[in-house]
Amino acid sequence: MDRQIVNEDEYIAICNQELKKHPYYEEGMEVTGVPKGSSGSDLSGYTFQGPEKTRGIVAQVVSSVDKKYELRVT
C-alpha cells in the first residue's frame, strides 16, 4: 500500500489529530517541531510535550501515522 506523502507541518498536524483520538489522550499531550516555533524546512525534528508517563502513547500514535504517511522533507 502506498503511503500518502506529507511535508513536515502536515506530518506534525496529523500526529496531533490522531493523538487526540487516542483513548488515553490527556490534555497537554502534543507533538511539536524542534526547534520550538519552527516549521517546514526549518525543523530539525520533532518531540512531544506532556506528562512523561504518556511518552509510550505518543510513540504508538507516531508509529501508526508512519504506516499511513511518508514524511517528505522540504
C-alpha positions in Angstrom: 0.0 0.0 0.0 1.4 3.4 -1.0 1.6 5.9 1.8 0.5 9.5 1.3 3.4 11.9 1.1 3.2 14.9 3.5 5.5 17.7 4.5 6.9 18.4 7.9 4.0 20.7 9.0 1.3 18.3 7.7 3.0 15.4 9.5 3.0 17.1 12.9 -0.6 18.2 12.4 -1.7 14.6 11.5 0.2 13.2 14.5 -1.6 15.7 16.8 -5.0 14.9 15.2 -4.5 11.2 15.7 -3.2 11.7 19.2 -6.4 13.5 20.3 -8.4 10.4 19.1 -6.4 8.0 21.3 -8.5 6.7 24.3 -5.7 7.7 26.8 -5.1 11.1 25.4 -4.6 13.7 28.2 -4.8 17.5 27.8 -1.4 18.9 27.1 -0.1 15.9 25.0 1.3 17.3 21.7 3.9 16.6 19.0 5.9 19.7 18.3 8.6 20.7 16.0 12.2 21.2 17.0 13.4 23.9 17.5 10.2 25.2 19.1 8.3 27.6 16.9 9.9 26.5 13.6 8.1 25.0 10.7 8.8 23.4 7.3 12.4 23.1 6.3 13.5 25.0 9.4 12.6 21.9 11.5 15.4 19.6 12.6 13.0 17.1 14.1 10.0 16.7 16.4 9.4 15.9 20.0 6.5 15.5 22.4 5.0 17.7 25.1 3.0 16.3 28.0 3.4 14.1 31.0 6.4 11.7 30.9 4.0 8.7 31.5 2.4 9.4 28.1 5.5 9.0 26.1 4.5 5.5 25.0 1.1 6.6 23.8 2.7 9.3 21.7 5.2 6.7 20.3 2.3 4.4 19.4 0.4 7.2 17.6 3.5 8.3 15.7 4.2 4.7 14.6 0.6 4.4 13.4 1.0 7.7 11.4 4.2 6.4 9.9 2.4 3.4 8.4 -0.1 5.7 6.6 2.1 8.7 5.7 5.5 9.3 4.3 7.3 12.3 5.6 9.0 14.2 2.7 11.4 16.7 4.0 11.2 20.0 2.1 
